[in-house]
Amino acid sequence: MDREHWSELAALLQVGHLPFDAGLTDEEVERIERKYAFRFPPDLRAFLQIVMPANIGFHDWRDGNEAGLREMLDWPLIGCLFDVEHTDFWLPEWGIRPASLSDALKIATEKVNEAPKLIPIYSHRFISEEPYEEGNPVLSVYQTDIIYYGLISMTICGTNSICLGAGFGQSRSVPSGFGIQIDSKTCA
């Protein structure tokens, strides 16, 4: 989606009285990406460079609490490890589960850390940094309960009637070519 699309979406949301801060500059995006060791997918980057949502639930990449942002970046791993410990969650492609909990947690951590990073957008909704292209699906991640939520515009719009009336955020179909499966690559 081009800059005009994101500008139109931002204008609609501002009419709906959702608070926004000025968009991120190229320098701010580069600093954030270096600091947190990921790359914003192109469409999320484009939106955040036009406006940055400033309401509760959205993450403040400019001035946000660093510990809070790091916690959200670790949220998928923490949730996965919780389920490994408390619900006996284990993926077959991880091999035979060790008898020792500490060994199981170590293997799960290694496997999850091999996966592309999930970048928090809003609350527990994340987008994968890979593939580095527009249209990556947004996932709702709560421990190992990972479901397809929609696209970025849908996540940003939520249930805003002005936004939905203009046709933003209505598709819930999984983009073609993006297989959603729970494995070591989507657990993180």
N, C-alpha and C positions, 0 to 999 in steps of 0.2 A: 504494500500500500504506500502511496506517495505522501509527501508532506501535506498536500492539500486535503487528503482524506483525514489525516490525524488532526489537522487544524479545524476541520469541520466538526469532527467528533468533540474536540475540546470546547469549541464554541457552544455546541448543544449542551454539554454538561455544565458549562458556566451559566447558561440560561436556567438550568435546573438548580442553580445556587450551590453547586458543589465547589468547595474551595480548591484553588490551585496556586502553586507558586510558579515563578518563571521557570522555563525549561532549562535543562542542564546544558552547559557549553561543551564544546568538543574537549576542552581541557579537563573539565569536571568528569566527563564520562571516562576519559583515559585514566585519570587519577583513581576513580572508583574501580575500574577494571583491574588496574595494577594492584591496588590495595587488597581487593577481595579475590583476586586470581580467577576471574571469569570474563567472558565477553557477553554484553547484552546482545540478544538476537537483533537483527536489523530493524524489525518493526517495533519492538519495545524501545529500542534506542531512539528511533524516530519520534515516537510519541513523547518519551521523557525529555527530548530536546525541544519540544514545543511547549509543553506544560508538565509540571510534576504534581500529581494529585497530593493534596495536603490534608485529606480527611482521615479519620480513624480507620485503621486497617491497612492503609497503603504505607509502604516503607519509604522513609525519607532518606534518599541516597545522598543528598547534599549535606545535611546537618544532623542526620540521625545519630542516635546512640550507637556507637561502634559495637559495643557488647551485644546490644539487641539485634543489630544486623547480622553479626556473626552467629548468634543463636539461631536466627531464622535460616541462615545458610546451612547450619548444622542440623536443623529440624528433621530433614529426611533420614539422616544417619541415626540420630537419637531415637526416632520413632521405630526404625527398623531394628535397632539393638534392643529396644524395649520389648518388641515382639519376639525376638530371638530368645530373650531371657524369660519372658512371662507367658508366652503362648506357644512355645516350641516352634516358632516360625523358622523354616529352613528351605532354601531353594535347592532342587535336585542338582542344578548345574554347579553348585558349590561343593559337590562331592558328599561323602558320608559325614554326617554331623559328628563332631568329636564328643566324647562323653563328658569332657571337662567344659563347663560353661565358659570359663575364661578363654579356652582355645576356640570355642564356637564364636564368641564375641570378637576375637581377634580376626578370624577368617571372615566373618560377616563385615567387619570394618574394612578390611582389605578389598573385598569384592565391591562394596558400595563405593569406596573411594576410587575404584577403577572406572566407575560410570561417569558420564558427563554430569557436570554440576547442574543442580536445579536452582533457578534464581527466583526468589520470592517476589511476587507482584502485589498480591493483596491477601492479607491474613494467611491462610495455609494453602493458597493457590500459587503454583510455581510453573515456570516455563524452563525447558531444557536449553542450555547454551548450544547444544548440538542437535541437529545439524545447524550450522551458522547460516540460516536463511529465514526468510519471512514465512509465517504460517505455522510455526511449531505449535502444537496444541498446549493448552494450559491444563495442568493436572491439579486436582484437589488431592493433597497429600496429608493423610492423618495416619501416622505409624505406617503399616504396610497396606492400609486401605487406600489405594491409589486409583482414582477414577478420572476419566476424561471429563473436563469441565466445559471446555469451549475454546474459542480463540481469544486473543488479547482484547479485541474491542468488546467482546461479550463480558469479559472479566471486569473491564473498566466500567462498562455501562451498568452492570448488575441488572436491576429491575427498573431503572430510570425510564419513565414512560416517554419522555421527550426523545430520548436516545432510541428507544425501541421503535417509536412511531416513525423515525427517520430511517429505519432499516438496519441500524447498527446492532450488533450483538445478538442476532437471532439464530444463527446456525449452531446446532449442537452436534452436527455430524463430524465424525473423525475425518480429518483431511486425508485425501487419497495418498497412498504411499507412506503413511506413517502408521506402522503397526503398533498398537498398544498391547503390550503384554507385560505381565509381572515377571520380571527376571532380574538378574543382578544389574542390568542396565537401566531399569526404571525404578529400582528400589532407592535410588539416590537422586 
